[in-house]
Amino acid sequence: MNKLKTTLFLVFGCILFSCSNKVQEVKKPNILWIIAEDLSPFMGCYGDSINTGHTPVIDKLASEGVLFKRAYASAPVCSAARSALITGVYQTTTGTHNHRSSRFTDGSVVPNDLRIQLPKDMKTIPELMKKAGYFTFNSGKDDYNFHYDRRALYDVGTEENYKTGMNGWQGNRAIDYMTVKDYVWNARPDKNQPWFGQVQIMGGKKDYKYVREGEQLGTNDVPLPPYFPDIPSQREAWTQHYNANRGSDVTVEKILKQLEADGELDNTIIFFFSDHGSNTSLRHKQFCYEGGMLIPLMVKGNHPALEAGKVRNDLVTLLDVSATTLAMGGVELPEYLDGQNVFGDNYEEVDYAIGARDRCDYTIDRIRTVVSKDYRYIRNYFPGRPMMQAGYRDNKPIVKNLKKAFKEGELTEYQAEHWFGVRPVEELYDLKADPHQMNNLAVNSEYDKILKEHREVLENWIKETDDKGQYPEAAIQLKATYDLWKNRPRFKNAKINSEYDQFKEQIAK
């Protein structure tokens, strides 16, 4: 009898041990961020009538996962939005809100006195994923406005890309995603190690070149929003972004096929999103209207929370992408995160999402925005600086021809005031009744209560987060920006902001 008990104990113990080993051997999911540059959600899955049926791969990705209809960037420009995404903290909290700050001359390591440092207890998302056992990589630009050692974030890259704190640009030349297998997955010492990767596609900047044969939209195929004058350059730019969505669909298809061919698809959770809205049209990139802030976001993968075909209309941001990624990778969420795990048991819908725009390249501005269920509120801190103040796109036809149309009196009254006049200090728009955001309700007393509500949300947020945009940018950072641009014709010939006068005087002496 004792022998029988001993035998049963040993058998049962072996079973438990075997099961225990199997539990331990269960592989964590791979997690992939497909980040489109400058892409607004002009896609079939977002109800866009022009591109319905013409973004089939992205639409299928959405239908097989969870689609977020109201996802927003924290900034309408690359480096500020990416600095927030990679930390999970508002760029205005970490002091990384000014576009391309903590930078130096091209190819050089940033000097100590120009380096913006993150708080000592703050780690980036890749660093936290590495600590949790993930192999990490970034096939695309970093573009982070703080000092860092790239080796602490990513496991692969060229020696040049390993340079500590080199302009925040390490890895900005995305390798061909078709070679990611050789570049990354085969580079893992342990082929069973889960990976966290960032693969960039060119989105609004270049993907219009990759539209499928016969799918290219013509210049007059897309209606122009009424805040643009109906001139060829505006039509071409607006249509180009619709084509960019179609081309991004082709690019995403190639990535998904490569994942499948490499046997990585089934165990990979895919986040598809953009860093901010369209760059091809004015009033979108770098500005805080829906066109600059609203982004595509969908998540697909073999995970209990990822219910196929689920559509969500709650307000989420890229900061939630950061938190959700960590949670899905089994990382305990740091208390300093500004986002939430959108699939967590403790997730709470928010009533407002905040966005911020500060200096972009050499153009100094400060705009804050609050979006709620029905409204978008915008606060302009430099109302005397028009929408068309000197900027990096000044040599593009969309700017040159808009200025020409204004000079020749060809703009509507709204267009002339909107683009070249004094901006209102406050703007308030009903997003359902006024999707183009042209009827400013801030001047309508009937909306005083709603205006006050959004104003107070913003003011409280500025205080609670210690929004660094309320303080002047350090002169040493402005001088670095001035030095980067001073020899470029579009800068020398532009009426630049008065903050740079001090450096002109220094050079004159």
TORFIZA-91160 format. One record per residue (C-alpha): residue in one letter; residue number from 1; x, y, z; chain. Coordinates in Angstrom, 2 decimals. Layout:
<a, NUM, <X, Y, Z>, A>
...
% end
This chain:
<m, 1, <0.00, 0.00, 0.00>, A>
<n, 2, <2.83, 2.37, 0.92>, A>
<k, 3, <4.57, 1.51, -2.35>, A>
<l, 4, <1.34, 2.35, -4.23>, A>
<k, 5, <1.07, 5.68, -2.42>, A>
<t, 6, <4.69, 6.44, -3.20>, A>
<t, 7, <4.22, 5.54, -6.86>, A>
<l, 8, <1.06, 7.69, -7.15>, A>
<f, 9, <2.85, 10.56, -5.43>, A>
<l, 10, <5.75, 10.35, -7.84>, A>
<v, 11, <3.46, 10.15, -10.88>, A>
<f, 12, <1.32, 13.02, -9.65>, A>
<g, 13, <4.42, 15.03, -8.84>, A>
<c, 14, <5.83, 14.43, -12.32>, A>
<i, 15, <2.55, 15.60, -13.86>, A>
<l, 16, <2.59, 18.75, -11.74>, A>
<f, 17, <6.22, 19.37, -12.59>, A>
<s, 18, <5.53, 18.85, -16.28>, A>
<c, 19, <2.53, 21.18, -16.19>, A>
<s, 20, <4.52, 23.72, -14.24>, A>
<n, 21, <7.25, 23.65, -16.87>, A>
<k, 22, <4.69, 24.10, -19.64>, A>
<v, 23, <3.24, 27.13, -17.87>, A>
<q, 24, <6.71, 28.58, -17.56>, A>
<e, 25, <7.41, 27.87, -21.20>, A>
<v, 26, <4.36, 29.76, -22.44>, A>
<k, 27, <5.86, 32.51, -24.53>, A>
<k, 28, <4.93, 36.10, -23.90>, A>
<p, 29, <3.37, 37.76, -26.95>, A>
<n, 30, <5.52, 39.72, -29.33>, A>
<i, 31, <4.34, 43.32, -29.51>, A>
<l, 32, <4.73, 45.39, -32.66>, A>
<w, 33, <4.08, 49.09, -33.12>, A>
<i, 34, <3.48, 49.96, -36.77>, A>
<i, 35, <3.87, 53.73, -36.64>, A>
<a, 36, <2.74, 55.72, -39.65>, A>
<e, 37, <4.21, 59.17, -40.03>, A>
<d, 38, <1.78, 62.08, -40.36>, A>
<l, 39, <-1.32, 60.04, -41.24>, A>
<s, 40, <-4.91, 61.10, -40.68>, A>
<p, 41, <-7.53, 58.31, -40.59>, A>
<f, 42, <-8.94, 58.69, -44.11>, A>
<m, 43, <-9.75, 54.98, -44.25>, A>
<g, 44, <-12.73, 52.77, -44.89>, A>
<c, 45, <-12.81, 51.50, -41.30>, A>
<y, 46, <-13.25, 55.11, -40.17>, A>
<g, 47, <-16.21, 55.61, -42.46>, A>
<d, 48, <-14.37, 57.65, -45.06>, A>
<s, 49, <-16.53, 57.46, -48.18>, A>
<i, 50, <-13.70, 58.18, -50.62>, A>
<n, 51, <-11.37, 55.48, -49.35>, A>
<t, 52, <-14.00, 52.88, -48.46>, A>
<g, 53, <-12.93, 49.70, -50.25>, A>
<h, 54, <-9.49, 51.16, -50.98>, A>
<t, 55, <-7.78, 50.46, -47.65>, A>
<p, 56, <-8.73, 46.75, -47.40>, A>
<v, 57, <-5.75, 45.53, -45.38>, A>
<i, 58, <-6.01, 48.19, -42.70>, A>
<d, 59, <-9.79, 47.72, -42.63>, A>
<k, 60, <-9.31, 43.97, -42.14>, A>
<l, 61, <-6.79, 44.60, -39.37>, A>
<a, 62, <-9.41, 46.75, -37.65>, A>
<s, 63, <-12.20, 44.20, -38.13>, A>
<e, 64, <-10.07, 41.43, -36.65>, A>
<g, 65, <-9.09, 43.54, -33.65>, A>
<v, 66, <-10.24, 46.57, -31.70>, A>
<l, 67, <-10.74, 49.87, -33.54>, A>
<f, 68, <-10.54, 53.18, -31.68>, A>
<k, 69, <-12.57, 55.91, -33.36>, A>
<r, 70, <-11.37, 58.72, -31.09>, A>
<a, 71, <-7.66, 58.32, -30.55>, A>
<y, 72, <-5.49, 61.41, -30.25>, A>
<a, 73, <-1.85, 62.39, -30.30>, A>
<s, 74, <-0.55, 64.48, -27.41>, A>
<a, 75, <1.08, 66.87, -29.90>, A>
<p, 76, <0.54, 67.61, -33.60>, A>
<v, 77, <4.23, 67.27, -34.45>, A>
<c, 78, <6.66, 64.34, -34.53>, A>
<s, 79, <9.33, 64.74, -31.86>, A>
<a, 80, <7.03, 66.07, -29.14>, A>
<a, 81, <4.45, 63.32, -29.76>, A>
<r, 82, <7.13, 60.61, -29.92>, A>
<s, 83, <8.83, 61.86, -26.75>, A>
<a, 84, <5.50, 61.41, -24.96>, A>
<l, 85, <4.78, 58.04, -26.57>, A>
<i, 86, <8.14, 56.52, -25.68>, A>
<t, 87, <7.89, 57.58, -22.01>, A>
<g, 88, <4.13, 57.38, -21.49>, A>
<v, 89, <4.25, 60.88, -20.01>, A>
<y, 90, <3.11, 64.21, -21.48>, A>
<q, 91, <5.95, 65.96, -23.27>, A>
<t, 92, <4.99, 69.14, -21.43>, A>
<t, 93, <5.73, 67.40, -18.12>, A>
<t, 94, <9.19, 66.13, -19.09>, A>
<g, 95, <10.23, 69.37, -20.82>, A>
<t, 96, <10.43, 67.69, -24.23>, A>
<h, 97, <7.61, 69.76, -25.74>, A>
<n, 98, <9.65, 71.97, -28.10>, A>
<h, 99, <10.13, 70.29, -31.47>, A>
<r, 100, <13.68, 69.09, -32.07>, A>
<s, 101, <15.11, 70.33, -28.79>, A>
<s, 102, <18.13, 68.77, -27.07>, A>
<r, 103, <19.74, 68.73, -30.54>, A>
<f, 104, <23.04, 69.83, -32.07>, A>
<t, 105, <24.66, 69.95, -35.50>, A>
<d, 106, <23.96, 66.98, -37.72>, A>
<g, 107, <26.01, 63.89, -36.90>, A>
<s, 108, <27.43, 65.26, -33.67>, A>
<v, 109, <26.87, 64.20, -30.09>, A>
<v, 110, <24.80, 66.72, -28.16>, A>
<p, 111, <26.96, 68.73, -25.69>, A>
<n, 112, <26.22, 68.42, -21.99>, A>
<d, 113, <24.70, 71.89, -21.63>, A>
<l, 114, <22.12, 71.18, -24.38>, A>
<r, 115, <20.97, 67.84, -23.04>, A>
<i, 116, <17.44, 67.55, -21.69>, A>
<q, 117, <17.43, 64.77, -19.12>, A>
<l, 118, <14.48, 62.66, -18.08>, A>
<p, 119, <13.87, 62.30, -14.34>, A>
<k, 120, <16.16, 59.64, -12.85>, A>
<d, 121, <13.28, 57.33, -11.91>, A>
<m, 122, <11.70, 57.49, -15.39>, A>
<k, 123, <12.41, 54.75, -17.93>, A>
<t, 124, <11.30, 54.55, -21.54>, A>
<i, 125, <8.86, 51.90, -22.76>, A>
<p, 126, <11.62, 49.87, -24.53>, A>
<e, 127, <13.76, 49.92, -21.38>, A>
<l, 128, <10.88, 48.60, -19.29>, A>
<m, 129, <10.13, 45.93, -21.89>, A>
<k, 130, <13.79, 44.87, -21.92>, A>
<k, 131, <13.70, 44.52, -18.16>, A>
<a, 132, <10.65, 42.25, -18.57>, A>
<g, 133, <12.62, 39.93, -20.85>, A>
<y, 134, <11.86, 41.40, -24.28>, A>
<f, 135, <14.24, 41.78, -27.20>, A>
<t, 136, <13.72, 45.34, -28.49>, A>
<f, 137, <14.29, 47.13, -31.78>, A>
<n, 138, <13.30, 50.22, -33.71>, A>
<s, 139, <13.25, 50.14, -37.49>, A>
<g, 140, <12.64, 53.84, -37.95>, A>
<k, 141, <13.50, 57.15, -36.38>, A>
<d, 142, <13.66, 57.74, -32.66>, A>
<d, 143, <13.18, 61.56, -32.69>, A>
<y, 144, <13.15, 61.95, -28.93>, A>
<n, 145, <13.77, 65.38, -27.39>, A>
<f, 146, <15.83, 64.10, -24.47>, A>
<h, 147, <19.29, 62.69, -23.90>, A>
<y, 148, <19.65, 58.90, -23.91>, A>
<d, 149, <21.93, 56.03, -24.73>, A>
<r, 150, <20.26, 54.09, -27.53>, A>
<r, 151, <21.77, 50.84, -26.30>, A>
<a, 152, <19.64, 51.14, -23.16>, A>
<l, 153, <16.48, 51.20, -25.31>, A>
<y, 154, <17.16, 48.88, -28.24>, A>
<d, 155, <19.09, 45.64, -28.68>, A>
<v, 156, <20.12, 46.13, -32.30>, A>
<g, 157, <21.46, 48.97, -34.44>, A>
<t, 158, <24.65, 50.08, -36.17>, A>
<e, 159, <27.59, 51.37, -34.15>, A>
<e, 160, <26.87, 54.85, -35.47>, A>
<n, 161, <23.35, 54.56, -34.15>, A>
<y, 162, <24.74, 53.62, -30.75>, A>
<k, 163, <26.29, 57.06, -30.28>, A>
<t, 164, <25.02, 58.41, -27.01>, A>
<g, 165, <22.65, 61.36, -27.37>, A>
<m, 166, <23.36, 62.08, -31.02>, A>
<n, 167, <20.63, 64.53, -31.98>, A>
<g, 168, <17.76, 62.28, -30.94>, A>
<w, 169, <17.77, 60.95, -34.49>, A>
<q, 170, <19.35, 57.53, -34.11>, A>
<g, 171, <17.80, 55.03, -36.46>, A>
<n, 172, <15.83, 57.63, -38.35>, A>
<r, 173, <16.53, 55.94, -41.67>, A>
<a, 174, <14.11, 53.04, -41.49>, A>
<i, 175, <15.50, 49.84, -42.90>, A>
<d, 176, <13.38, 47.94, -45.38>, A>
<y, 177, <10.74, 46.18, -43.28>, A>
<m, 178, <11.16, 43.16, -45.57>, A>
<t, 179, <14.61, 42.60, -44.05>, A>
<v, 180, <13.45, 42.90, -40.46>, A>
<k, 181, <13.75, 39.13, -40.06>, A>
<d, 182, <17.49, 39.20, -40.73>, A>
<y, 183, <18.01, 42.50, -38.95>, A>
<v, 184, <16.09, 41.66, -35.81>, A>
<w, 185, <14.49, 38.27, -35.30>, A>
<n, 186, <17.55, 36.34, -36.38>, A>
<a, 187, <19.72, 38.63, -34.26>, A>
<r, 188, <18.15, 37.33, -31.07>, A>
<p, 189, <20.53, 34.96, -29.22>, A>
<d, 190, <17.42, 33.07, -28.07>, A>
<k, 191, <14.95, 32.62, -30.94>, A>
<n, 192, <12.18, 31.97, -28.43>, A>
<q, 193, <12.67, 35.31, -26.73>, A>
<p, 194, <9.63, 37.59, -27.21>, A>
<w, 195, <10.31, 40.88, -28.94>, A>
<f, 196, <8.95, 44.42, -28.79>, A>
<g, 197, <9.46, 46.32, -32.00>, A>
<q, 198, <8.77, 49.66, -33.63>, A>
<v, 199, <8.47, 49.60, -37.41>, A>
<q, 200, <7.92, 52.90, -39.09>, A>
<i, 201, <6.11, 53.45, -42.35>, A>
<m, 202, <6.23, 56.75, -44.17>, A>
<g, 203, <2.48, 57.43, -44.14>, A>
<g, 204, <1.63, 60.96, -45.22>, A>
<k, 205, <5.24, 61.76, -46.06>, A>
<k, 206, <5.78, 59.20, -48.77>, A>
<d, 207, <3.27, 56.35, -48.95>, A>
<y, 208, <1.24, 58.12, -51.65>, A>
<k, 209, <3.94, 56.77, -53.98>, A>
<y, 210, <2.95, 53.17, -53.28>, A>
<v, 211, <-0.73, 53.19, -54.26>, A>
<r, 212, <-1.86, 50.01, -56.03>, A>
<e, 213, <-2.12, 50.16, -59.79>, A>
<g, 214, <-5.38, 51.75, -60.89>, A>
<e, 215, <-6.12, 53.07, -57.37>, A>
<q, 216, <-4.50, 56.51, -57.67>, A>
<l, 217, <-6.92, 59.37, -57.01>, A>
<g, 218, <-6.88, 62.35, -59.36>, A>
<t, 219, <-6.56, 65.95, -58.21>, A>
<n, 220, <-10.27, 66.67, -58.62>, A>
<d, 221, <-11.52, 63.41, -57.11>, A>
<v, 222, <-11.54, 64.67, -53.53>, A>
<p, 223, <-13.66, 67.61, -52.25>, A>
<l, 224, <-11.61, 70.35, -50.62>, A>
<p, 225, <-12.49, 71.55, -47.08>, A>
<p, 226, <-13.90, 75.11, -47.14>, A>
<y, 227, <-11.08, 76.55, -45.03>, A>
<f, 228, <-8.77, 76.05, -48.03>, A>
<p, 229, <-9.00, 78.18, -51.19>, A>
<d, 230, <-9.89, 76.13, -54.24>, A>
<i, 231, <-6.53, 76.38, -55.98>, A>
<p, 232, <-4.52, 73.56, -57.62>, A>
<s, 233, <-1.78, 73.31, -54.98>, A>
<q, 234, <-4.30, 72.89, -52.16>, A>
<r, 235, <-6.27, 70.31, -54.13>, A>
<e, 236, <-3.11, 68.37, -54.93>, A>
<a, 237, <-1.95, 68.34, -51.31>, A>
<w, 238, <-5.35, 67.31, -49.99>, A>
<t, 239, <-5.69, 64.52, -52.56>, A>
<q, 240, <-2.15, 63.37, -51.88>, A>
<h, 241, <-3.09, 62.53, -48.31>, A>
<y, 242, <-5.98, 60.36, -49.43>, A>
<n, 243, <-3.54, 58.58, -51.72>, A>
<a, 244, <-1.12, 58.26, -48.80>, A>
<n, 245, <-3.75, 56.28, -46.89>, A>
<r, 246, <-4.12, 53.95, -49.87>, A>
<g, 247, <-0.35, 53.59, -50.13>, A>
<s, 248, <0.02, 52.92, -46.40>, A>
<d, 249, <-2.42, 50.06, -46.87>, A>
<v, 250, <0.05, 48.51, -49.32>, A>
<t, 251, <2.92, 48.97, -46.89>, A>
<v, 252, <1.02, 47.45, -43.96>, A>
<e, 253, <0.11, 44.47, -46.17>, A>
<k, 254, <3.80, 43.78, -46.82>, A>
<i, 255, <4.62, 43.91, -43.12>, A>
<l, 256, <1.80, 41.51, -42.24>, A>
<k, 257, <2.79, 39.09, -45.01>, A>
<q, 258, <6.38, 39.14, -43.79>, A>
<l, 259, <5.25, 38.42, -40.22>, A>
<e, 260, <3.19, 35.50, -41.46>, A>
<a, 261, <5.98, 34.12, -43.64>, A>
<d, 262, <8.37, 34.27, -40.70>, A>
<g, 263, <5.95, 32.46, -38.41>, A>
<e, 264, <5.71, 35.48, -36.12>, A>
<l, 265, <2.17, 36.65, -36.84>, A>
<d, 266, <0.12, 34.38, -34.59>, A>
<n, 267, <2.00, 35.36, -31.45>, A>
<t, 268, <2.26, 39.07, -32.21>, A>
<i, 269, <0.01, 41.82, -30.88>, A>
<i, 270, <-0.06, 44.60, -33.46>, A>
<f, 271, <-0.69, 48.26, -32.67>, A>
<f, 272, <-1.23, 50.38, -35.79>, A>
<f, 273, <-1.31, 54.14, -35.30>, A>
<s, 274, <0.19, 57.45, -36.41>, A>
<d, 275, <2.25, 59.99, -34.50>, A>
<h, 276, <-0.14, 62.80, -35.51>, A>
<g, 277, <-2.29, 63.99, -38.41>, A>
<s, 278, <-1.63, 64.94, -42.03>, A>
<n, 279, <1.50, 66.86, -43.01>, A>
<t, 280, <0.51, 67.51, -46.62>, A>
<s, 281, <-2.18, 70.04, -45.74>, A>
<l, 282, <-1.85, 73.22, -43.72>, A>
<r, 283, <-3.90, 73.50, -40.50>, A>
<h, 284, <-3.35, 69.84, -39.70>, A>
<k, 285, <0.25, 69.03, -38.73>, A>
<q, 286, <1.53, 71.50, -36.12>, A>
<f, 287, <-1.95, 72.74, -35.25>, A>
<c, 288, <-4.45, 71.59, -32.67>, A>
<y, 289, <-7.57, 71.10, -34.75>, A>
<e, 290, <-8.91, 67.58, -35.29>, A>
<g, 291, <-6.81, 67.28, -38.45>, A>
<g, 292, <-3.59, 67.55, -36.46>, A>
<m, 293, <-4.62, 65.62, -33.36>, A>
<l, 294, <-6.94, 62.77, -34.48>, A>
<i, 295, <-5.07, 59.61, -35.43>, A>
<p, 296, <-5.88, 56.05, -36.52>, A>
<l, 297, <-5.49, 53.42, -33.81>, A>
<m, 298, <-6.28, 49.73, -33.89>, A>
<v, 299, <-4.97, 46.76, -31.92>, A>
<k, 300, <-5.07, 43.13, -33.09>, A>
<g, 301, <-3.65, 39.95, -31.64>, A>
<n, 302, <-4.23, 36.70, -29.82>, A>
<h, 303, <-5.24, 38.15, -26.47>, A>
<p, 304, <-8.46, 37.72, -24.46>, A>
<a, 305, <-9.05, 41.48, -24.36>, A>
<l, 306, <-8.80, 41.89, -28.14>, A>
<e, 307, <-12.34, 41.16, -29.20>, A>
<a, 308, <-12.55, 40.97, -32.98>, A>
<g, 309, <-14.74, 43.64, -34.52>, A>
<k, 310, <-14.93, 45.74, -31.36>, A>
<v, 311, <-15.31, 49.46, -32.01>, A>
<r, 312, <-14.61, 51.91, -29.21>, A>
<n, 313, <-15.62, 55.55, -29.09>, A>
<d, 314, <-14.04, 56.51, -25.77>, A>
<l, 315, <-11.32, 59.17, -25.74>, A>
<v, 316, <-7.84, 57.63, -25.76>, A>
<t, 317, <-4.35, 58.96, -26.51>, A>
<l, 318, <-0.93, 57.70, -27.52>, A>
<l, 319, <-0.10, 57.75, -23.80>, A>
<d, 320, <-2.63, 54.93, -23.43>, A>
<v, 321, <-0.77, 52.98, -26.13>, A>
<s, 322, <2.35, 53.22, -23.96>, A>
<a, 323, <0.59, 51.94, -20.83>, A>
<t, 324, <-1.32, 49.20, -22.68>, A>
<t, 325, <1.87, 47.91, -24.31>, A>
<l, 326, <3.57, 47.56, -20.93>, A>
<a, 327, <0.54, 45.79, -19.46>, A>
<m, 328, <0.38, 43.30, -22.33>, A>
<g, 329, <4.08, 42.63, -21.86>, A>
<g, 330, <3.54, 41.79, -18.22>, A>
<v, 331, <5.20, 44.94, -16.90>, A>
<e, 332, <3.99, 46.52, -13.68>, A>
<l, 333, <2.86, 50.01, -14.65>, A>
<p, 334, <4.94, 52.85, -13.19>, A>
<e, 335, <2.95, 55.37, -11.17>, A>
<y, 336, <4.23, 58.29, -13.24>, A>
<l, 337, <2.43, 57.17, -16.43>, A>
<d, 338, <-0.19, 59.57, -17.77>, A>
<g, 339, <-2.04, 56.88, -19.73>, A>
<q, 340, <-3.99, 53.76, -18.85>, A>
<n, 341, <-4.15, 50.15, -19.96>, A>
<v, 342, <-7.24, 50.53, -22.13>, A>
<f, 343, <-8.04, 46.83, -21.73>, A>
<g, 344, <-7.42, 46.68, -17.98>, A>
<d, 345, <-9.98, 45.82, -15.32>, A>
<n, 346, <-9.41, 49.20, -13.68>, A>
<y, 347, <-9.70, 51.23, -16.86>, A>
<e, 348, <-11.82, 54.37, -16.49>, A>
<e, 349, <-13.08, 56.37, -19.44>, A>
<v, 350, <-11.92, 59.98, -19.40>, A>
<d, 351, <-14.03, 63.02, -20.23>, A>
<y, 352, <-11.24, 65.05, -21.79>, A>
<a, 353, <-8.00, 64.58, -23.72>, A>
<i, 354, <-5.33, 67.27, -23.75>, A>
<g, 355, <-3.02, 68.28, -26.58>, A>
<a, 356, <-0.17, 70.78, -26.85>, A>
<r, 357, <1.84, 72.51, -29.54>, A>
<d, 358, <4.96, 74.55, -28.78>, A>
<r, 359, <7.97, 75.62, -30.84>, A>
<c, 360, <8.08, 73.73, -34.14>, A>
<d, 361, <11.50, 73.89, -35.80>, A>
<y, 362, <12.22, 77.65, -35.53>, A>
<t, 363, <8.58, 78.79, -35.31>, A>
<i, 364, <7.76, 79.80, -31.74>, A>
<d, 365, <4.16, 79.31, -30.70>, A>
<r, 366, <2.12, 77.92, -27.83>, A>
<i, 367, <-1.27, 76.30, -28.31>, A>
<r, 368, <-3.21, 74.09, -25.92>, A>
<t, 369, <-6.35, 72.11, -26.64>, A>
<v, 370, <-8.99, 70.11, -24.80>, A>
<v, 371, <-11.24, 67.68, -26.64>, A>
<s, 372, <-14.36, 66.24, -25.03>, A>
<k, 373, <-17.23, 64.09, -26.24>, A>
<d, 374, <-18.77, 66.85, -28.34>, A>
<y, 375, <-16.40, 69.81, -28.35>, A>
<r, 376, <-12.86, 70.93, -29.05>, A>
<y, 377, <-11.47, 73.89, -27.13>, A>
<i, 378, <-8.29, 75.66, -28.28>, A>
<r, 379, <-6.26, 78.29, -26.43>, A>
<n, 380, <-3.84, 80.45, -28.43>, A>
<y, 381, <-1.15, 82.07, -26.30>, A>
<f, 382, <0.35, 84.06, -29.19>, A>
<p, 383, <-2.79, 85.32, -30.99>, A>
<g, 384, <-0.82, 88.09, -32.72>, A>
<r, 385, <1.26, 85.51, -34.56>, A>
<p, 386, <-0.86, 84.42, -37.54>, A>
<m, 387, <-1.34, 80.85, -38.74>, A>
<m, 388, <0.93, 81.74, -41.65>, A>
<q, 389, <3.85, 83.04, -39.62>, A>
<a, 390, <7.25, 81.92, -40.94>, A>
<g, 391, <7.60, 78.14, -40.93>, A>
<y, 392, <9.41, 75.19, -42.46>, A>
<r, 393, <6.89, 74.79, -45.29>, A>
<d, 394, <7.30, 78.33, -46.64>, A>
<n, 395, <8.89, 77.16, -49.90>, A>
<k, 396, <6.13, 74.67, -50.63>, A>
<p, 397, <3.42, 75.53, -53.20>, A>
<i, 398, <0.65, 75.17, -50.59>, A>
<v, 399, <2.17, 78.14, -48.72>, A>
<k, 400, <3.46, 80.24, -51.61>, A>
<n, 401, <0.20, 79.99, -53.55>, A>
<l, 402, <-1.91, 80.66, -50.44>, A>
<k, 403, <0.05, 83.86, -49.82>, A>
<k, 404, <-0.34, 84.81, -53.47>, A>
<a, 405, <-4.11, 84.25, -53.32>, A>
<f, 406, <-4.32, 86.40, -50.18>, A>
<k, 407, <-2.29, 89.20, -51.77>, A>
<e, 408, <-4.50, 89.15, -54.87>, A>
<g, 409, <-7.73, 89.17, -52.83>, A>
<e, 410, <-8.84, 85.70, -53.92>, A>
<l, 411, <-9.60, 84.34, -50.45>, A>
<t, 412, <-12.99, 84.32, -48.78>, A>
<e, 413, <-13.43, 86.58, -45.76>, A>
<y, 414, <-13.09, 83.58, -43.45>, A>
<q, 415, <-9.99, 82.25, -45.21>, A>
<a, 416, <-8.21, 85.63, -45.17>, A>
<e, 417, <-8.90, 86.15, -41.47>, A>
<h, 418, <-8.17, 82.56, -40.49>, A>
<w, 419, <-4.82, 82.28, -42.25>, A>
<f, 420, <-3.47, 85.82, -42.03>, A>
<g, 421, <-5.40, 87.62, -39.28>, A>
<v, 422, <-5.11, 87.82, -35.53>, A>
<r, 423, <-6.06, 84.49, -34.00>, A>
<p, 424, <-8.75, 84.33, -31.33>, A>
<v, 425, <-7.42, 83.75, -27.82>, A>
<e, 426, <-10.03, 81.03, -27.36>, A>
<e, 427, <-11.77, 78.76, -29.84>, A>
<l, 428, <-14.63, 76.34, -29.20>, A>
<y, 429, <-16.17, 74.04, -31.80>, A>
<d, 430, <-19.09, 71.64, -31.87>, A>
<l, 431, <-17.45, 68.66, -33.57>, A>
<k, 432, <-20.70, 67.07, -34.75>, A>
<a, 433, <-22.43, 70.18, -36.05>, A>
<d, 434, <-19.24, 71.76, -37.36>, A>
<p, 435, <-16.75, 69.02, -38.39>, A>
<h, 436, <-14.54, 71.53, -40.22>, A>
<q, 437, <-14.27, 73.61, -37.00>, A>
<m, 438, <-15.00, 76.98, -38.59>, A>
<n, 439, <-17.80, 78.37, -36.39>, A>
<n, 440, <-16.07, 79.60, -33.24>, A>
<l, 441, <-18.59, 79.26, -30.40>, A>
<a, 442, <-16.28, 80.99, -27.93>, A>
<v, 443, <-17.79, 84.31, -29.05>, A>
<n, 444, <-21.35, 83.05, -28.55>, A>
<s, 445, <-22.68, 83.76, -25.05>, A>
<e, 446, <-25.01, 80.76, -25.26>, A>
<y, 447, <-21.92, 78.56, -24.89>, A>
<d, 448, <-20.36, 80.39, -21.95>, A>
<k, 449, <-20.91, 77.47, -19.58>, A>
<i, 450, <-19.30, 74.96, -21.96>, A>
<l, 451, <-16.46, 77.37, -22.69>, A>
<k, 452, <-15.79, 77.89, -18.98>, A>
<e, 453, <-15.86, 74.12, -18.36>, A>
<h, 454, <-13.17, 73.43, -20.95>, A>
<r, 455, <-11.12, 76.45, -19.94>, A>
<e, 456, <-11.03, 75.29, -16.33>, A>
<v, 457, <-10.06, 71.75, -17.38>, A>
<l, 458, <-7.07, 73.19, -19.24>, A>
<e, 459, <-6.06, 75.58, -16.47>, A>
<n, 460, <-6.20, 72.81, -13.87>, A>
<w, 461, <-4.19, 70.49, -16.10>, A>
<i, 462, <-1.49, 73.14, -16.61>, A>
<k, 463, <-1.13, 73.54, -12.84>, A>
<e, 464, <-1.37, 69.86, -11.94>, A>
<t, 465, <1.16, 68.72, -14.55>, A>
<d, 466, <3.39, 71.80, -14.28>, A>
<d, 467, <3.12, 72.33, -18.03>, A>
<k, 468, <6.63, 73.43, -19.00>, A>
<g, 469, <5.26, 75.41, -21.93>, A>
<q, 470, <4.25, 78.17, -19.53>, A>
<y, 471, <7.95, 79.00, -19.04>, A>
<p, 472, <10.20, 80.56, -21.71>, A>
<e, 473, <12.47, 78.13, -23.53>, A>
<a, 474, <16.06, 78.25, -22.35>, A>
<a, 475, <18.16, 80.66, -24.37>, A>
<i, 476, <20.78, 77.98, -24.99>, A>
<q, 477, <18.16, 75.77, -26.69>, A>
<l, 478, <16.90, 78.68, -28.78>, A>
<k, 479, <20.46, 79.51, -29.80>, A>
<a, 480, <20.99, 75.89, -30.91>, A>
<t, 481, <17.80, 76.11, -33.00>, A>
<y, 482, <18.94, 79.41, -34.48>, A>
<d, 483, <22.33, 77.94, -35.39>, A>
<l, 484, <20.72, 74.94, -37.06>, A>
<w, 485, <18.60, 77.16, -39.32>, A>
<k, 486, <20.50, 80.44, -39.73>, A>
<n, 487, <22.23, 79.56, -43.01>, A>
<r, 488, <19.17, 78.23, -44.78>, A>
<p, 489, <17.65, 80.68, -47.27>, A>
<r, 490, <14.07, 80.20, -46.09>, A>
<f, 491, <15.16, 81.15, -42.57>, A>
<k, 492, <17.40, 84.09, -43.50>, A>
<n, 493, <14.72, 85.61, -45.70>, A>
<a, 494, <11.84, 85.02, -43.26>, A>
<k, 495, <10.33, 87.34, -40.71>, A>
<i, 496, <11.28, 85.15, -37.78>, A>
<n, 497, <10.15, 85.48, -34.18>, A>
<s, 498, <11.59, 88.29, -32.06>, A>
<e, 499, <13.02, 85.80, -29.56>, A>
<y, 500, <15.90, 85.25, -32.00>, A>
<d, 501, <16.92, 88.93, -32.18>, A>
<q, 502, <19.40, 88.48, -29.33>, A>
<f, 503, <21.41, 86.04, -31.43>, A>
<k, 504, <21.38, 88.27, -34.49>, A>
<e, 505, <22.86, 91.04, -32.37>, A>
<q, 506, <25.52, 88.70, -30.97>, A>
<i, 507, <26.57, 87.71, -34.49>, A>
<a, 508, <26.58, 91.34, -35.68>, A>
<k, 509, <29.00, 92.24, -32.89>, A>
% end
